[in-house]
Amino acid sequence: MPIFAKDTKDTNKLIIELDNPKDAEIGLLLLILKDLWTGDLLIGGEKNIGRGAFEGKSVKISHKDFNATIDKIDSIPESHKKILQDYVNEFNSFVIDENDLSQEGGRK
């Protein structure tokens, strides 16, 4: 009989530090964290039987002059949403630019 963490009070702490990140890298990390937080990105083996899903409780984000603690993903202040979305937009632009370059035959 599998033991599922939903029935316990067990928690895990994940600390990620980036040295001199580019805005696009921060955007990618934010997308990954969102998917981990909401259980959309499963980790490890036996995912098809319900293991490896996480549920976020709180996240602390610090970069340059921006500091935020988010306790609920659906109640992020509008001022924080804009800053975080700007990072995600940088990632999207980077992906589009890289895709355009690959279709042109590589970097110039």
WOPELIN-V184927 format. One record per helix or strand. SS is the DSSP state (alpha for helix, beta for strand). FROM is the first residue (numbers start at 1). LEN is the number of residues. Records with the same first field share a line. If there is no record, write none. Layout:
SS = FROM-LEN + FROM-LEN
This chain:
alpha = 5-3 + 23-15 + 47-3 + 73-3 + 78-26
beta = 59-5 + 66-5
